[in-house]
Structure formats: C-alpha cells, structure tokens
Amino acid sequence: MAEPIEAEAKSAEGDAYWWALRVSAGSLAALAVLGGAAAWLLRGSGGLWGALAAVGIAALSGLVTQVAMIVGRRRDPVTFVGIVAGSWLVKMIVIVAAVLVLGRFDSVDRGTFGTVLLLGVGATLAVDMFAVRRARIPYTG
C-alpha cells in the first residue's frame, strides 16, 4: 500500500516528507539501541525499560505527524489541516494516557524516560525542520 503513495512523492515537498520519515525512523532506532544499552548499563533494567518506552512515545510523537503529512499533502488545504490536526489530537491523547500508565510502573526509571524522551522528540523535530528548510517548500500561493 505504501508503494503508490511513495510513487507519487516526486516533488520537493513529497521528497522532504519521505526523507524526514526515513531519517527520523533511523534516528529513533539508533536511539533505542544506543540509549537502551547505555540506560541498561547505568540504571539497570529500569533504565532499559524507561529508554525503550521513551523511544516508543517519541516515535509516536514524530512519525505519526510525518505520516499524516505524507497522506494529506495531495489533498485540498482544509482536508490536509484536518488530517494533520486530527492525527495530532489522537496522538496527544495516546501520549498522555501512555505517560499516565507508565507512571504507575516502578520498573520504569523516570529520569531515563524523561531524558530519552527529550532526545527522541528533539531529534524528530530537528529532522522535520531540516527537511522543510532543505526542500525550500514555498509557503505562499
């Protein structure tokens, strides 16, 4: 199913969104491996679980928006905004619920969770900013 969408991505805008999705996913995978290993060495299993949970939430935070941009980019502006805003709202509800549930587990190291979450979300935001800037997508009609 992703092939027809990716086949249409032959514009600066489409290329930027697909590049951001690939680089963000790779960055988060690297953070899961490296951050998880470091957290396990420094904080034990609680650190590992905290790091992995944080990467999962960072992935939800960053990748859902990028997929919404890819899906909505060829739609009319109102539909595009609806797709992106709707995905953002659902994503925020899920993130808040996940953080509340994770707060009940003593096996999750909160310091590691917070640190890795900031790194993961920061990485996806930096990738988004770099992708849009690099693509030079005009924002006026």
N, C-alpha and C positions, 0 to 999 in steps of 0.2 A: 504494500500500500504506500510506502514511503517513496517508491521509485517515481510514480507520476508527479508527486509534489516536487521531488528533487530535480526531475527533468525540467520543470518549469522555472527553476531557480537560476536562470541565465541572465540576471540583471545585477547591477551593483547592490541593490537592496537585498535580493534573494541570496546572492553570494555572501553578503555580510552576515545575514541571519544564520545561514548554514555553517559558515566558518565559526561564528560565535558558539553555536551549539556543539560543534565538534571540539573546539578548544576548551570550552567550559567542562564538557564531559570528561575530557582527558585530564584536565587540571584537578577535577574532583576525584577522579580515580587515583591519581598520584597522591593527592592529599589523604585519601583513605588508606593507602598503603604506607606512605611515609609517616603521616600523622598517627595512624593506628599503631605502627611499630614503635614510634617514639613515646606515645602515650602509654603503651604497654610496658616499655622499659622503665619509664619514670613513675607511673602511677599504678601499674599492675592491671588486672582485668577490668577494674572500674574505669581506668583511663582508656583502655581499648574500647569498651562499650560506649563511653562518652564521645570518643572521637568518631566512631562509626555512626552513632546516632546523629551527631552534628553534621557529618558529611551527607547523610541521608536528607536531613532537613535543608541543608544548603543546596543540594541537588533539586529538591522540590522547589525551593525558592527561585533558583536561577533558571533551571531547564524548562519549567512549565511556562514561564514568560517567553522564553525563546521559541518554544514550540508554538505558542499562541501567535507570536509574530509571524512565523512561517505560514501557519494556517490562515491567518487573517489578511495577509499582505495584499492579496489579489482581490479582496472584497471591497465593497464601497466603504467610505470612511465611517459611517455610522455602525455598520456591521463589524468593521475592524476594531473600533473602540469597544463595542460590546463584547467581542471575543476576548480582547486583552483585559478589559476591566472585569469581566466575569471570571476569567481564569485567575486574576489577581485576588478577587474576593474569596473564591473557593480555596485557593492556596493559603490565604491568610487564616481562614477558619481551620484548615487542617493543621497548619503550623502551630497555632495557639493550642489546639487540642493535643497535638503531639508533645509539646513542651509541658503542658499540664500533666499529661500521663507520665512522661519521663521523670517529672519531679517527684513522683511517688516511689521511684525505684532507688534504693540505696546503692545498687550495684553500678550506677552511672556516676562517674566523677564529674561534678558540676563545673569545676574550674577548667577541666579539659574540654568539656562540652562547650562552654562559652568561648574558649579560645579558638577551638577548631571551627566552630560555627562562624565566628567573625572572619576567620581566614577564608573559609569557603564562600561565604556570601560576598566578601570583599573581592575575591578572585573572579566570581561570576560578573559582578558589577564592572570591574576593570575590563574584563573581556568585552562586555557589551559596549562600554564607552569607546574602547579602542576600535572595535569592529565598525561602529557607526561613523566614527571620525575617519577611519581609513577608507571607508566606502564613499565618502563625500556625497551622501544622500541629501538632495535638496529638501528643504522643509517648507518651501513656498511653492505655490502653483504657478 
